[in-house]
């Protein structure tokens, strides 16, 4: 039996299981609320696995290890140690308060949460528009999956990308949050098995205590250094550690991630939900090590986005290749489905009411139909990135869009939970400053580090918090 035949069989089984959950979920998704956050009756371990699957896209399995292969230890420390620490701390600090406030104001989306908390229609509309940045991350997932599956299926990557988007469009138009969470839980379990297989294989080729840094240094001394001055994104301690830590903290504010806390019935479930999510996340973070294995085992190094597909093809036989492909499919589709669900919810909850003569009973239909436009836009972007990856990797293109979104949302979210003295005007100004600094620095190429989206996000975050801090100091002095 050929690899392509085995792959089709695996994809068919996956689609059948997912379809069963989608049909089951469709019966519970008659309203906008049930579609967006389910019935808030899901077990915390299911929501925790769903969150871990959302945080661990195919970028973790394919794109980021490719960056590690090209830029060495600095990339692993930046994306693994620094960003991983930031994400863990961000989830632990924000999930509980966000769920409590969201339940109190009956919020179904992050734009609605921000708009309701700050009593600002303008902020709600603004963040609904900024959520279009999720399309950039969706493009990354589609491109990475298309590159892996096209090798196994013997099809053009563009055709695979179109098939993936059609599948996700149908699944998310039908299922909603309940189906999505259960599918994610199953996906996460498959991903854990595949992650352990990949990490075990990588440890065999590049043993952690077998002089791996010495072997990397023999190839290129910069690969074994905590910073890599020759790289475009890991040139100094600021880029590797500070920027990635701050980005990790802020990245939790993405609509398809933080909103998972709204699926929980009460605050007592938050601790169990986080324990499951963080435990699974540590397993997934170890997958970055396969970048070292690829660099040391491949005779020549392909472009960043094609390193891991080449390593998989050279390392595994047909049977295991299909198992790994299904694991990568789970990693990609779990996040892609989450993004589509978040966008459909935003279209239904935040955009539809702005239309003239909008009727509440038509909101869910509007959101579902809007996913057709989302899918077409994503396909066009994926075709472009397959031919012309930004900065050498579709990951950089994705970061430009998604980093802008969470850079802008940091102050409104955190201040809304922890700073009752903050005023709406100051919060609105802070968010606007974050966007202005990010866009201006990136567009005008301000500074030698401005090609790095993590640096742009850091500058935007620091500027926005400086504005809010100054307003709080002024307010305290006026009260005194």
Phi, psi and omega in degrees: 000132185284162178299321180298318179295315178300321180295317178298320178297314178300316179295323179295317178297317178300313182297324181294316179296314181297322180296322179298317178293321182296318180294319178298318181290329181298328180291340182252014185237049182279337182245166178298318182297314181291329177291318187282316185230011180071196181269009185054036179236016181280143176299143182299330179291328177293315179295323178296316176295322177299317179296316181298323177293324178294319181288336186249086179274183177296343176299323180295326184270332188240304190283309182297318174299331175295322175294322176296319179299322183279323189242359167078212186302324181300319179292320180295317179293321180294308183278332181269293185290306186289303182295321179298318177297316180299317180296316181299313180295318180300316179296315182297323184277321191265332189300310182298305179300323179295317179297317181297313180292319180298321177293324182292320182263004179057045182276141178249342180221164178292317175303320178292321178301312181294313181298321180287317182298320183259007178050052184223110176293324180297318178294322179297315179294318181299317181284334172296319178291318179297336180295347174298341176299340176299335178300325181296319179288324175299323178297318177304313183296315181297317181295312182298315178295320180297321180294322180287310186288330180296327177295318184283325183271345183070031180243157175298144181300325180296321179292320178297319179301317180296318179295319179299315182292324177296317179298311182295322178302312181293318182295316183281332176292333183266312198281299185091188190295320183297310178298318182300316182295316180293319177298317178301319181298316177295317178300317181297321179295318176296319180298322179296317178299313181293321179299316179297322177296314181294315182294318178299317178295317180296321177296328177292322180277329181224075184303132181302328181248026182247032179073033184296323180293324177295321178293320177293320180297328178293330176283313181197117183305329182293339180290337183258011182256149179293340171231152182231091184300338181277350182275163178272352187226356185225047192277338183205176182299323179301312180292313187291312190257303186295310183297315182291326176296314180295319178296319178300318177299316186280334187295339179298337182283007176294145184303322184277358180252297185296330181293347176300330179298337180286347179285342186280147183286322181206169185295338181294341182274349186298318183298316179293320178300316180290322180299317178294314183297315183288321178299314177295323181297325178296322177296315182293326181296329180295343181297337178304334182298336181294343173298320176296315180299319180296317181296324184273341185254333181283136180294329176219151187263117177287175172303159189310308186288348183251001181296307185290319172305320178294318179295319178299316180296325182278342189258322188248146174283181185303314183297308180292327178300320180291318178300315179297319180299320178294321176298317178293323176299317177299316181299318182285312185291329179302315180284320180298318177296321178297320179295316180295321178297316180298317181292320178296321179294318179295319177298320182287315189273322190252330183265315184304319180298343180281345183285143178299131178069023182295135178248131184307324183291347179263358187297313183296320178297320178299315180297318180294317178293328178297337178294337176296315177297318178300315182295318180295316179299318181295321179296317179297318178294321180296317178299320179295314182289332175297325181271325186221073180298131182292128178063021180089352181207140176297340178300323181291319176301315180297319182296323180303318182283310187286326180293326177298319182298309184282340173295317180289326187275351186301305182296311180302322181287306185292315179296325179294336181264325193238349186236080182296339180279348180295143181255151184302316181299318180292321179294318178298316178297319180299316179296320179295321178296319179302313180295315183297315181294316180299309184292316182295315181296321179286320182286317183273357180056054182279107179095158183291340184263005188289352176282349184263115180301330179294325177290318177300317179297320179298314179298316179296317179296314181297319180295317183293320179288330176295319178297313180295318179300318179297320180293323178293321177295316178299316180298321179294320180293323180292325178292326180288000000 
